[in-house]
Amino acid sequence: MAFDYSYLFSYGENSRDSWQDIYDHNLSLPENLFNLLVKFVFLPLPHYDIIAAYLLTPSALAQKVPYLFCYGQSGTGKSTLGKLASHCYGVPINTSSDTYAAIRNGLKERKYKNIEIPSQDPKFPSVYKKVEVNTIFIWDDLDSHVFITRPDLYRLFKVGYDRSTDKISISSETKGENLEFRCFCLKIFSSIYPLHLDDAFKELRRRLIVIPFQRIEDFSAERLAELGVTRDNYHKHLLDLDDYDWKGFSNLFTSFWTRELAEVYLLTRKTLSKNLVGLTSQQRAISLDLLTTGVVTGIWQDEYQGIAKLKDYFAWFKNETEQYGGISKYLKDYVSYQQKNATNASWPLRISSRVLSQQIDTWLYQGWILEKPKPKHLRVLMAELGLVLHQGYWIKR
């Protein structure tokens, strides 16, 4: 006999616990969100504050937002973070099997809502107006080949971080007319592929906030101590997101950004935009709204703490990209190319330091590296390639 088993999960002792059972109503939403992240995901680096600030960023007020890229092996918690973000906003999670049309239409539907506003006409006390609301786009388990085989989806990410350049024109059923699609919003995606190190996605790299994930077995002893767990007992401290019913949780996010708080956000952003120091122009461009959110919501005590946290992150990201991609790889490829030309011409390898400096400037301008290496650092990198600087030229040792 057929039976609706879902009934068993809705009532009585078989039902799932509510998110309210682990939500402290004496704390603010930002404080609770930070605590929930720690309860559900163990990270090898303490980026919980950055994630919390990102999830709280009001996309309808922001001007530029980076993309939160969750990178790591399978089974490290990437999907858990995506699920939590989904519950925060009450939106579905997209996958590589979704069509571009489905993604576009779904995002457009979530991004704009009809709201009731007071009217000056006594005959019609209220009217409805379509407005932009805060939302997020979540893509789980992204295959790197998708961006290559489906350039329309890659374009969605290339232009969707800046409100001023987020317009995508699409053909309509009416001949000679195009429709406009605005793709600006928060975006979280995860992958086992190191997209932030792939030269095929250089333009995407500088728009990312990368959150590394690892298996708990690979955590350092220091990090385990910071989390207060061991490799043997961590499972007793890590909650399972799917054990909880999240119905109604998104209402907290819908109502969080009141008119008053939105005004504070805009004023704070304006102030930070004029006075923000301590970050490079590129770092500032992608993190101004993130920093504003962290300060306004209390994730960070003030802009100085927020800037310090972001500087720590960008220092890690710089080391990550240069160690596993970035400047080291570009120098290696460049030297290899020059060596090939020298060999073909039967000349000894001699690379002008001035020409190399110009090449590095080009990499910096194109966004392939985050900053130009200092002379001492460059000498170390070139020494690793077997070259030393002599009378203005890099030559073999």
Protein Blocks (a to p, Z undefined) as FASTA:
>chain_A
ZZdfklmmmgcjkbccdfklmccfkbcfklmmmmmmmmmpccfbdcklmmmmmmmpcfkl
mmbdcddddeddehiommmmmmmmmmmnopacddfkbcfklmmmmmmmmmpccdddddfb
fklmbacdddddddddddehiafklmmmmmmlmmmmmmmmpmklmcccdddfbehiacdd
dfbdcdddddfbdfklmmklmmmmmmcccdddddfklpcfklmmmnopafklmmmmpccf
klpcfehklmmmmmmmgfklmmmmmmmmmmmmmmgghiafklmmmmmmmmmmmmmnomam
blmlmmmmmmmmmmmmmmmmmmmnmjmlmmmmmmmmmmmmmmmnopacdddfklmmmmmm
mmmmnopafbdcdfklmmmmmmmnopaceehiacdZZ
